[in-house]
Amino acid sequence: MKEIMAFIRDKKYERTKEVLTLLGFPGMTVVPVLGRGRKIQNNKLKTDDFAVIPKKLISIVVPDEDVNLIVEVIMKINSTGRYGDGKIFICPITQSIRLRTDETGDAVL
């Protein structure tokens, strides 16, 4: 199992969610975040004298065999070739437990 964490532009979120849902991956956690990369952009907000840009963080946990498809979808929708497109991080999940049923592993997904 892997967790895919995608930091994307706010305006790309709805389309990303729509396509992932159509492909059978409706379960995700979405959080509005503020951040910045190395390059400072013009459409920034000031938070305590630190220029940041609003983004969405999509976190989705999937079996290993689905990682490439999901990353391809996120890339296709969100990559414009411009600064600020976002980033994707892929992290291993070593254990998962459904609290309601005590199920573990892939059954949790």
One Martini backbone bead per residue (centre of mass of N, CA, C, O) as a GRO file, in nm:
protein
  109
    1MET     BB    1   0.100   0.034   0.017
    2LYS     BB    2   0.002   0.380  -0.067
    3GLU     BB    3   0.069   0.725  -0.038
    4ILE     BB    4  -0.084   0.999  -0.199
    5MET     BB    5   0.057   1.329  -0.226
    6ALA     BB    6  -0.120   1.616  -0.352
    7PHE     BB    7  -0.015   1.934  -0.464
    8ILE     BB    8  -0.259   2.165  -0.577
    9ARG     BB    9  -0.447   2.355  -0.749
   10ASP     BB   10  -0.752   2.469  -0.683
   11LYS     BB   11  -0.864   2.474  -0.991
   12LYS     BB   12  -0.791   2.142  -1.019
   13TYR     BB   13  -0.961   1.973  -0.818
   14GLU     BB   14  -1.236   1.894  -0.945
   15ARG     BB   15  -1.118   1.732  -1.184
   16THR     BB   16  -0.955   1.533  -1.020
   17LYS     BB   17  -1.189   1.413  -0.857
   18GLU     BB   18  -1.365   1.322  -1.095
   19VAL     BB   19  -1.163   1.120  -1.226
   20LEU     BB   20  -1.103   0.942  -0.982
   21THR     BB   21  -1.397   0.855  -0.943
   22LEU     BB   22  -1.441   0.729  -1.229
   23LEU     BB   23  -1.190   0.517  -1.167
   24GLY     BB   24  -1.251   0.421  -0.846
   25PHE     BB   25  -1.136   0.685  -0.647
   26PRO     BB   26  -1.321   0.838  -0.399
   27GLY     BB   27  -1.113   0.806  -0.170
   28MET     BB   28  -1.034   1.103   0.021
   29THR     BB   29  -0.820   1.359   0.133
   30VAL     BB   30  -0.898   1.712   0.189
   31VAL     BB   31  -0.678   2.005   0.205
   32PRO     BB   32  -0.628   2.318   0.284
   33VAL     BB   33  -0.336   2.502   0.178
   34LEU     BB   34  -0.020   2.660   0.259
   35GLY     BB   35   0.249   2.757   0.028
   36ARG     BB   36   0.594   2.696  -0.097
   37GLY     BB   37   0.851   2.720  -0.288
   38ARG     BB   38   1.132   2.858  -0.425
   39LYS     BB   39   0.937   3.025  -0.593
   40ILE     BB   40   0.819   3.338  -0.625
   41GLN     BB   41   0.496   3.470  -0.653
   42ASN     BB   42   0.240   3.695  -0.735
   43ASN     BB   43  -0.013   3.506  -0.607
   44LYS     BB   44   0.029   3.591  -0.305
   45LEU     BB   45   0.037   3.549   0.039
   46LYS     BB   46   0.040   3.693   0.362
   47THR     BB   47   0.214   3.512   0.634
   48ASP     BB   48   0.408   3.633   0.846
   49ASP     BB   49   0.612   3.726   0.612
   50PHE     BB   50   0.505   3.478   0.423
   51ALA     BB   51   0.489   3.365   0.112
   52VAL     BB   52   0.181   3.224  -0.010
   53ILE     BB   53  -0.009   2.945  -0.152
   54PRO     BB   54  -0.296   2.819  -0.248
   55LYS     BB   55  -0.400   2.480  -0.186
   56LYS     BB   56  -0.432   2.130  -0.242
   57LEU     BB   57  -0.463   1.831  -0.047
   58ILE     BB   58  -0.420   1.504  -0.163
   59SER     BB   59  -0.517   1.197  -0.001
   60ILE     BB   60  -0.423   0.859  -0.110
   61VAL     BB   61  -0.495   0.514  -0.054
   62VAL     BB   62  -0.324   0.240  -0.221
   63PRO     BB   63  -0.245   0.004  -0.405
   64ASP     BB   64   0.041  -0.046  -0.573
   65GLU     BB   65  -0.100  -0.100  -0.864
   66ASP     BB   66  -0.237   0.215  -0.862
   67VAL     BB   67  -0.024   0.441  -0.863
   68ASN     BB   68   0.040   0.508  -1.162
   69LEU     BB   69  -0.242   0.595  -1.249
   70ILE     BB   70  -0.283   0.827  -1.047
   71VAL     BB   71  -0.036   0.991  -1.123
   72GLU     BB   72  -0.111   1.033  -1.420
   73VAL     BB   73  -0.372   1.187  -1.368
   74ILE     BB   74  -0.257   1.419  -1.202
   75MET     BB   75  -0.056   1.513  -1.415
   76LYS     BB   76  -0.245   1.567  -1.656
   77ILE     BB   77  -0.422   1.786  -1.503
   78ASN     BB   78  -0.173   1.968  -1.346
   79SER     BB   79   0.028   1.997  -1.583
   80THR     BB   80   0.177   2.310  -1.734
   81GLY     BB   81   0.493   2.407  -1.686
   82ARG     BB   82   0.458   2.573  -1.427
   83TYR     BB   83   0.488   2.739  -1.168
   84GLY     BB   84   0.281   2.581  -0.914
   85ASP     BB   85   0.161   2.295  -0.984
   86GLY     BB   86   0.328   2.109  -0.783
   87LYS     BB   87   0.316   1.798  -0.586
   88ILE     BB   88   0.439   1.455  -0.543
   89PHE     BB   89   0.391   1.202  -0.293
   90ILE     BB   90   0.531   0.874  -0.204
   91CYS     BB   91   0.417   0.649   0.052
   92PRO     BB   92   0.452   0.411   0.273
   93ILE     BB   93   0.239   0.152   0.405
   94THR     BB   94   0.261  -0.067   0.685
   95GLN     BB   95  -0.031   0.003   0.815
   96SER     BB   96  -0.387  -0.095   0.860
   97ILE     BB   97  -0.696   0.023   1.032
   98ARG     BB   98  -1.024  -0.049   1.106
   99LEU     BB   99  -1.196   0.060   1.370
  100ARG     BB  100  -1.482  -0.077   1.350
  101THR     BB  101  -1.353  -0.395   1.261
  102ASP     BB  102  -1.027  -0.458   1.260
  103GLU     BB  103  -0.927  -0.437   0.998
  104THR     BB  104  -0.662  -0.520   0.763
  105GLY     BB  105  -0.508  -0.381   0.519
  106ASP     BB  106  -0.667  -0.389   0.213
  107ALA     BB  107  -0.954  -0.400   0.349
  108VAL     BB  108  -0.957  -0.091   0.422
  109LEU     BB  109  -0.994   0.014   0.118
   0.00000   0.00000   0.00000
